[in-house]
Amino acid sequence: MGSKILVIGATGFVGTYIVEASVKAGHPTFALVRDATPSDPAKAQLIDSFKNLGVTVLVGDMSDHESLVNAIKQVDVVISTVGRDLILDQHNIIAAIKEAGNVTRFFPSEFGNDADRVHAVDPAKTAYANKSVIRRAIEAAGIPYTYVSSNFFASYVLPNLAQPGAKVPPREKAFIFGDGNPKTVTNTEEDVASYTIKAADDPRTLNKILYIRPAQNIYSFNELVSLWEKKIGLTLERIYIPEEQVLKKIAGAPVPMNMKLSLGHSGFVKGDQMNFEIDPAIGVEASELYPEFKYTTVDEYLNQFV
């Protein structure tokens, strides 16, 4: 039996995938929720589904120190998947882990580009800066950690081929940020969760950044468009949006579109996902550590939209 895993932010977008992957891998899995019987029917249904999977649902809150300590004392590994607005509130988790004294690994809420290696503009810039603040606090507290750098989530980028505001991939024109040449990495949420859980008990990922960069999921914007063209048997008109124009769009966009655009700028224009080699002193690559794991490729994922 693997380590006992607690997911904080379990009912959020990333959290649900982490909970399912943890159960699937045979870990005794715990989910911290604010309310065991929420009035929101979708949340209530989700919590019921957790219980049906055999998950232990614990009631607690990031702002309630005692409830955090009580939950953390029951497990070995803590995985936080809280949303961007709560990143700095993870100081409370760090304090609770310190007091509990039993945690073998803490995964703070990351699940994007490497927060210490970005050239982003706001609002993404502030989000990454906050993640870096939490990293430094974990290190200062001497808590064993793994930071997951999962790059783009497939469901954010591929269903519309990163076309802002579109619901489906293009059939006539493709709008491309910058010159379309920087390489990016796109992974499914399920695969990110599976790699995260594999890392939980792995000594090779202790106090390291886990970069998820499977070779078959590395594409530039131009290469993504070419792959899509091949699938649909059409040639698209490519319209390149210069960086200055991208920055103007970000500045004028409402929430949450400004965040999506600034993340796109960081990946597609600045190349923040692939513009550095992994330093083996601080990082490891997931598909190299777990070559037996069959990940979903970008090529396979796009087939559903043809």
C-alpha angles and dihedrals in degrees: 000000000000127000121295109261128204118197116202111197088028096158094052128096098273095028096065091056092048092050092050093046091049093052092045091053090054100252120146096248129207127189123201111213131174093224127018091204106036120185090228103094094210092053091045090051091049092052090049089052090052090052090049089054089055096256117155106232113210123190114225145118137230089235093051106080096189094052090049094050091047092052095044093050089064096059145047103217128042120200117187118200098167119152126261093266090060100044095109091045085071086085082081091056090049090052091048093048089051091052095043091051097193105091117121095187139010123198108192119205104279116124099150137064119338100281093214094053108049134118094196132151125220137320088027091041093063092044091054092044089055090051089052090052089055091047091055091047091052091049092046090051091052093235115158107245150174121200114206115215101188099162116204121006111229094228090057097050115021108050089067099018089245092298105152112244095359122127098201136031115275124266099183114019131023119200109211125196113232116332093327094236108107112101120243134185124226123189134176117252090238092056093047089052093047093050090047092054092046088055094051096085098023114114089204091068096047111127090354140114111248106215114197103209109143109185095235093054097057112105139150117227089255091051091049090054091047091050090050092047090053091051095050097035093234136113113228127211105246116217113190118209111206117229093251089057092046089053091051090051090051092049092050099040123105124235124307096015091063090059092048091049094046090051088049090050091051092050106032101032105028094033091223094161099058108015093102138050117243109259105224090210090067107014147046132190118239102216090050092050093047107031091158091064112100105219125192111254124221087240092057093043093055092055091081091065098049 
